[in-house]
Amino acid sequence: MGKRVLKTFCLLIIILALGACSQKPGTGEAVLPQDFDEIILPFEADGKWGYINTKGETVIEPAYAYAGYFSDGLAIVSDGGLYGYINNRNQTVIPPKYTGAGEFANGYAVVCTGDWQSGTVLWGFIDITGKEVVTPQFLYMEGFTPEGRALIWLQRGDEVVNGFVNTRGEVFIPDNYEICSGFSDGLALIRQNGLFGYINTDYDIAIPPQYEFAGDFGEGVAYGEKDGSKYMIDRSGGILATVDYAFGSFSDGLASFRKDNLYGYINKEGEVVIEPRFAWAKDFCNGLAAVQTKMEAGGKWGFINTSGQIVIDAVYDEVENFSKDYIRAYRYDNLKYYILDKTGRMIYSGQYGIE
């Protein structure tokens, strides 16, 4: 994975005057962006980033050092210096002034200022107008969940502690328990006196700490382990079923579990529906999950559906998740990346940069 330059936080932005029309790759045929609601996807060509539509036609010519996915109508772009945001007409909406930035989610995006090398980076968040709801002040923060809460890291005396900030900028730091994860299904995992429990969005304890180990909720179900037994629990802490193995968060009705160093999936009744046969398995998203073949079989990545059938062949060295019905997948042997849809149809392929 070290061969590829993936700019996770997105680089920086310079808005160039690119004109109203664009071209199909290599054809010179103009494509007018008449439907601004159409899906457009970032692509890289000759070290620069632009956008294509789902037909593979260029909509915004590659001119940026990096271009991210659109979310809430905006995308991060960069010229290699500072981060800003554009709309799908390639107009600057939020000027480039951040040294780091994340995608918009639920109307807000995390951004940071400061210097990476000196370790002076601080994080805050903005709304879709670019207004700084909270000026950068946290050591780090995650994006906002649908509950309107974002997990933050900040200095408290000599310690770094976790807390939450809401969309009004109000910060909460607990005194008598430790926050272990962000909110999911309206609950967040905490630890108190060595045991795990859950709080609600009012920061009140919803499920008292009682588990030696526990996981995040997904689709109303979480993993809990106590007194030597493993359980599926509901949002009230009630036991739904006993299970044989620890499992991850549920999505699309399934959760990954590990047995004998291989991963498979169980349903909400605790039944194995996809036998463990993968070296690694990610969560399902919109009906597909990324899985890695066993190392002796090459350790390549592909995608399965909820029946366990291979939908996209495992031929890639690295893949994204299908959070937007489209992904980039990478192969190291030819230094190429591929933009695929949910059927595995290739929309575009090109070379990626290496260090």
Secondary structure, DSSP 8 states (H G I E B T S, - for coil): -TTS---TT----------S-EE-TTT--EE----TTS-EEEEEETTEEEEEETTS-EEEEEEESEE---BTTBEEEESSS-EEEE-TTS-EEEEEEESEE---BTTEEEEEES-TTTT--EEEEEETT--EEEEEEESEE----TTSEEEEEEEETTEEEEEEEETT--EE--SSSEEEEEEETTEEEEEETTEEEEE-TTS-EEEEEEESEE---BTTBEEEEETTEEEEE-TTS-EEEE-SS-B---BTTBEEEEETTEEEEE-TTS-EEEEEEESEE---BTTEEEEE--GGGT--EEEEETTS-EEEEEEESEE---SSSEEEEEETTTTEEEEEETT--EEEEEE----
